[in-house]
Amino acid sequence: QVQLVESGGGLVQAGGSLRLSCAASGTIFSISTMGWYRQAPGNQRELVAVLDSGGRTNYADSVKGRFTISRGNAVNTVYLQMNSLKPEDTAVFYCNALISPMATSAVINYWGKGTLVTVSS
């Protein structure tokens, strides 16, 4: 069925960059929004960036000017370009999407399994 798979996490030094990718697969009718959340140990999961089907974006204040979310040409992919990374960005990053699967009328909130981003100081 529908699945979100993240990739691109890893270890990077402060000031460096990483590009996260998320691909949605399965029998999908439409995707309304895709985005990224993150969760550091002991913290709540928080919004990082979201992008809707109209191209509108929303970013957490802590990442504005450093992160850029974009949709792939295949429309079932979303990227998060992360520049000027800081140690406090260290977290598991989760892909999120609102998806209507084929043969259903529901809009379902899907989550990926997460990809770990570690930023060293």
N, C-alpha and C positions, 0 to 999 in steps of 0.2 A: 504493500500500500504506500501511502505517502510517507516520505522520509526526508529529513534534512540532514545533510552531512557537512560538517565544517572541516576546514583544513587551513594550514598556514601558521598555526601557532608555533611557538618555540622560544628559545632564549635569545635575548638581544640586549645589548648594552644601552644604558640611558642615552638618549639622543638619537638612537637608531630608529629603524623603520621595519614594519612588518605589514604584510598584506594578507588578510584573512579572506577566505572564500567559503561560500555556502551554496550548495546545490540542492535543489528540491527535485525529488524524483517520485515517480508514481503516476497514477492516472489522475491528473490534475485538470480541473476545468478552468480555474482561474486562481490568481494570487493577487490579493488586494494590497497587502503590505509585506515588506520584509525588513528585518532589522537585526540589530545586535544588542545583546545584553551581556553583562559581566557580573561575576560574583567572586569576590575575594574571600579567603578563609575568615570566618567569623562575621561576615557582612551579608547584608541582604543583596539579592540580585537587583541590579539597577539597569536602567535604560542607558545605552551608549549612543545609539543612533538608529533612526528608523527612516524608511523611505516608502512613500505610498505610490500607487499606480499613476498618479499625476505628476510624479517627480518631486513632490514636496518632501523636505527633509526636516528632521528634528534631531538635535544633538544635546547630549548632556553638557552642562556648562563647563565641566572639567575637561572636555575633549574638543571644544569648539576651537577651530583654527588649526588643530593638529590632526584630526581624523576626518576622513571623507568616506561616505557611504555611496555606493553606486550599484545599479543593476546591470547585469550582463546582457548581451544582445539576445541571449536565449530566453530571457525574461524569467527563467526559473533559477537564476543565480543572483547572488548579491555579494558584494565585496566590501571590505572595510580596509581602507588604506590608512595605516597608523604611522604618523611621523612624529618626530620629537618625543619619543616615548620616555616616560618617567617611571621610576620604580613603583610609584603608587598605581600605575596602570596594571600591575601584575594581578592577574585574575584568570579564571576560566571564562572564556567568552562563548556565549551561546547564540546560535542563530535562531531567529524566531520569524515565523511567517503566519499570516492569516490566509488560509487556503480553503477553497471549495473543491473537494474531490469530485471526480466524475461520478455520476449516478447518485449524488446526494444533493440536498438543498441546504445543507449546513455549511457554515463558515467555521472552520476549526483552527484553533490556535496550536500550531506545531512548534516543537522545540527540537533542536539538535542535541547531540550528546555533549557538546562542548569541546573546545580546544584551548589548551593552556598557553597563556602568554606570560612569560617571565621576563621582567626587565631588571637587569642588574645595575647597581650604582657604581 
